[in-house]
Each structure stands twice: as structure tokens, then as C-alpha cells.
Amino acid sequence: MSVVTDPARPAVAPEAPKSVRRRRSSGFNSVSPREKVARYLLLVFVLLITIGPFLWQLSTSLKGSGEDIYTRIPRLLPAQPTFDHYKEVTDTIPVWDYARNSLVVAFLVVGGNVIGASLAGFALSRLQFRGRKIVLGLFLATLVLPGEVTIISQYVTVREFGLANTLFGVALPGMIGALNVLLMYNAFRSLPVEVDQAAVVDGANAWQRFLYIGLPSVRGTISVVAIFAFIGAWDDFLWPLIVLTDPNKYTLTVGLQYLSGTFSNNPRLIAAGTMIAFIPIVIVFATLQRFFFKGVEEGAVKG
């Protein structure tokens, strides 16, 4: 039996099932309510792991001497908040002198990595010379070795140079990091080769291409290198403890050990000293993170 349709009337497609309509309306990139709840729960869990210890240390440093910090149910809000422990830390150890020594070491390490890693990364990625791949392979090989393997040879080298018990001797091994060189190498390598070729045609030498083309295009990576270098130098404990013998030249992380030794029964002072050591890291990251994101958004090449 044939069905006669009106040619003037458009044909109507059959209605799709509800499941198909639901998939079409939701789209491929949409998130179901259950998946959204699971994502938020995972984010809260990660937040508790990362921020939880910091909040606990901050709460402990602000709790009064008569307040129990080992309660069965943890309490983050102090019942008797006080800043006396911070004042007691500054009265017990020369915390500002230790902080100044740490800043000197950190600035030497940051300056060495920003300048040295940038020069090495640019040379490995944009210049052609014999043995370039061998040098790059050596940088990659050093990443396999842990720092404890070379710490004895580093100390012997620093001592032979007469830099033992000096802040420069503390900063010297970390002034050019292999990882930072590879980060800068990858950043310079991502730049179009045509830009360098056009600069060479215009008569620019290697230094001019490095200063006026390379560096302005990788400011985001330079910020990352500066942040990593500062945090690594500021938080280092083992190497300054080995190199320095004069207590007046101790860095802040080494000097804080006097709190745990003298006041081992008062974790409030230790928490206050930890928070004092954490403040410069927050300042450096808050200052440089906007340059990092700005460099990423601007792209690699500017017109």
C-alpha cells in the first residue's frame, strides 16, 4: 500500500527518542550534575591536603599558651588569639639577621639562574655550534642524579675555592640549575625560526637577537625560573648546614633549628617561626605570578 504525500507540504522527520534529545541538548562538553559534584569534592579534597597544613600551622602560631592544641577535635580558630609567640621568636633568635642572609643567598641564586639559564637556553636552542647535542645530553643526564650524590664533591669544590663558611659558597651550586636551563631551552625553541632569520637579514648579531627578540618573548618562563629558584634557595636546609659554621651567617631555615632545640615542648614557637619563614615566599609569588600569566597570554611573538 503506497502512501500519498502532499508535495507542497514539507516532510516532517520522526521525533527522536528522549535519550537522544537529552544528549543533543547537553552537548559533548557539558557536565552532568553528578560529575560536577564529584569534581567539586575532588577539588575540596586537594585543597584540604595542600592548604590544610598551612592553616594548621597558622592556627597553632596564634593560639595562646593556655590553649590546648592537641584536642580530640581539631580547632582551627584560636580561642585566645595572640601574636606573643612571634615576638618571642624574634627575642630568642636573630631572625631578621637570618632572614637577611637567606635573602642574599636567594637573590644570588635567582640572578644566576635568570642570567645563566637564559644564556645557556638561548645558545642551545638558537645557535649552531659543534657539540651542541652532547651538551644538551649532559644537562639531561644531570637531572637523573639526586642532589645528595654530588653534595660531597660540591663541598670539596667550594672549600678549594676558599668559599666555605660564606654566603656565596652557599649560593654557588644553585646559581645555574639544569632544570631551569632546559625550561629556557624549551621556551626559546618554541619561537619561530623565521623571526631569527629576519633579524639576521637585518644585520642583528646573536646578542641583539637574545636581548631584543628572545628575552621579551619568554618573560613568562623567566618568571617561572625566578620563582622556582627563589623557593629552592630559601627553603634549602642541608647545604647551608654543611657549608656554614659561623652562627652569624646562618640562613633562616638553619637558624630556626634553635627553636626546635630550645623549645621542643612548645610547638607554638616553632609554628610562629615557620610562618615568618613562609612570608617571603608568598610575597615573591604574589609579585611574579602576574608576569607569568601575562607572558603566557601575550604569546611568544609580539608584532
N, C-alpha and C positions, 0 to 999 in steps of 0.2 A: 504494500500500500504506500503510495507516494504522498508526500506532504507538500502542499502548495503554499508558498510564502509570497507575501506582497513585496514586489521589487522596490517599491517606493519606501518601504519601512525597513530601517536598518536591523540587521540581525543582532539579537541580544545574546551575549555569551552566558553560559551557565554559571551560576553562583558558586564560588569556590567554598570548600569546607571551612569551618571556623578555625581549625588549627592552621590552615594555610593563610587565612586572613590575619591571624594573630602574628604569624612570622613576618608577613609582609609589612604590617603596621609597626612592628617592633624594630625591624631592620637588623642588619648583621652586627652593627656596632652598639646596639642597645644592651643594657644590662638589666637582668631580671631583678626583682626585689630581693630574692634570696641571695643572689650573687652579690648584690650591693651590701647587704647586711654582713655577709662573710668577709668582704673586703674591709669594711669598717672595723670589724672585730680583729682582723689581722693587723690593721694599722694601729689600733689601740694596744695590741699585744707588743708590737715592735716598739711603740712609744714608751711603754712601761719598762721594757728592757733597756732602752737607751737613756731615757730621761730619769727613770726611777732611782738609780744610784746617785745621780747628781742632786735630785730633790731630797734624798735621804741625808746626804752629807750637809746640804744647806740647812735642813731642819735640825740636824744634830748640832751644828755650829751655833745655832740661835737659841738652843734650849738652855734654861738656867741650870745651875749646879744642883739644885734640889729636885730637879725633874728626872724621873726615871726614863732612860732611853731604850731600855730592854723590856718594854711592856709586851704582853702576850699579843695584843692587837696593836700593830704599829700606828703611830700618830705622827702625821707629817706637820701638823700645825702646832707649834710650841705653845704650851700653856703659859709660860713666863718668858717671852722672847727678850733676848738681851744681846748686846754687842760686846760684852765684857771679855769674852774669850778672844776676840780679835785684838783687843788692846793688850791682853795678857800674852798673846803670841808675839807682838811687837816688842813687849818688855822683856821677853825671855830670850829671844834670839835677834840678831841684827837683820831682820827680814828685808829691810829696804836695801841694805848693802848686798845681800844675797840676790835680791831681785835685779839690782844694777849689774852684777856680774853675769847673771843669766841673760839680761838684755844685750850686753856686749857680745857674748857668745852667739846669741840668736841673730843679731844684726850681721856679724861676720859670716855666719853660715848662710843667711838669706842673700847677702850681697854676693858671696862666692857662687852660689847656685844660680842666681839670676844672670850674672855676667858669664860665668864659666859654662854653665849648661846651655845658655843661649848661643854662645860662640861655637861650642862643640856640636850642638844640634844643627846649626846652620852649615857648618863645614861638612858634616857627614851627609847632609841631605841635598845641599845645593852646589857644592864644589866637587870637582872631579880631580882626584889625586890617587897615586899608586898606594895600594894597601888600605883603601877606604873600607872595603868589606871585612877585612881582617880586624880593623879597629872596632867596627860595629859589632863583630862577633865577640870580641873581648869584653865589650860593655855588657852584652847579653850574658856572657859567662859569669861575670861578677855577680849577677843577680841570683845565681844559684847558690852561692856561698853565703852562709849566715854570718852575721857580724862578729859572733864570738870566735869564729875560726881565725880571723885576721887581727883580732884585738891585741895579741902579743906582739906581732910584727909591727903594728901601728905604734904601740908604746915604745918599742925599741927605736923606731924611726924618729918619733918625736923627741925621745931622750937624746939621740945622737945629734939632732939639730939644736939642742940646748933649749927646747921649748917645754920641758917638763915643769910642772907646777906653774904654768902660765895659762891665761885665758885663751891666748892664740893657739896654744897647743891643744886645748880642748876643742876649739872650733875647726882646726886644720883638717882632720879626716873627713868631716862632713861638709866641707865647703863646696865640693862638687860631687853630687850623687849620681850614680849610674842610672837610676830610675828617672831622675829629672832630665838627664841628657837624652834618654830615649823619648821622654814626653816632648821635649823641644824638637827632637828629630822628627817625630811624627807630625808635629804641628807645622814645621817648615815644609815637610814633604807634601802636605796636603795643598799647598799653594800651587796655582797653575804655573807650569813651566814657561808658558808664553809671556808671563809678566817679567821673568828674569831675562828672557831673550830680548824683549823690547827694551829693557833697561840697558842691556849690553850694547844694543844697536845705538842707543842714545849716548853711549860713552861712559856709563856708570861702572865703577870698579866693584870689587867684592865688598869692601867696607861700605860703600854707598848703598849697595843693594841690601846689605844687612841692616843698616841704620834707618833707611827711608822706606824700604819696602817690606822687609822681613819682620822687624820688631813691631811696627804698628799693626800688623796683621795677626799677631799671635799674643796680643795682650791678655786674652783670657787664659791661655796656657801659662803665661808668666805669673799671673795671679795664683794659679793652682800651685805652681812650683814654689812661690813665696810662702803660701800658707803651709804646705807640707814641710818645707824646710824649717820654718819657724816653730811649728809644733814639735817636730822631731828634735830640734836643738833645745827647746825649752823643757821638754819632758825627759830628756836623757838623764839617766842616773848613774849607770855603771861606768861609762867612760870618764866623766868628771871625777867620780870617786877614785878611779885608778890614777889619773894624771895629777890631780891636785892633792897637795899635802898641807898647804897652809890654810887653816880655817878661815882666814880673812878673804881668801879667794874662792871659797865655796860658792857654787851656784845654788839657786833656791831649792831645787829638788834634793840636793845633798844636804843642805843646811836644815831642811825640815826633819831630818832623822833625829835631831836633838829633841824634838817634841815627843817622838815615839819612845825615845830612850829615857828621858827625864820624867815624862808624864804618861807613862804607859797605862795608868789606871784612869786617865781622863781622856776619853776619845773626843770630847768636845773641842779641846785644843787642837788635836790632830785634824779634825774636820774643818776648823777655822783656818788652819794653815793651808789645807788643801784648797779651800775656796779662794784664799789670797793668791795661790799659785795659778788658779784657773782663770782669774780675771784678765790677764794679758792675752790669753788665747781667744777669749770672747771678743776683746777689742780688735785684735788683728783680723779675725774672721769677719766681724761686722764691717770693718773698713774695706776689706778687699773683695768680699763676695759680690758687691755690686759691680765692680770692674770685671769680675769673671763672667757674670751673666750678661753684662753689656757687651763684652767681647764676643760671646757666643751668638748673641742676637744680631750683631752688626755684620757677621760673616767674616770670611777670610780675607777678601779683597775689597778695597774701597775704590770708588771711582774718583 
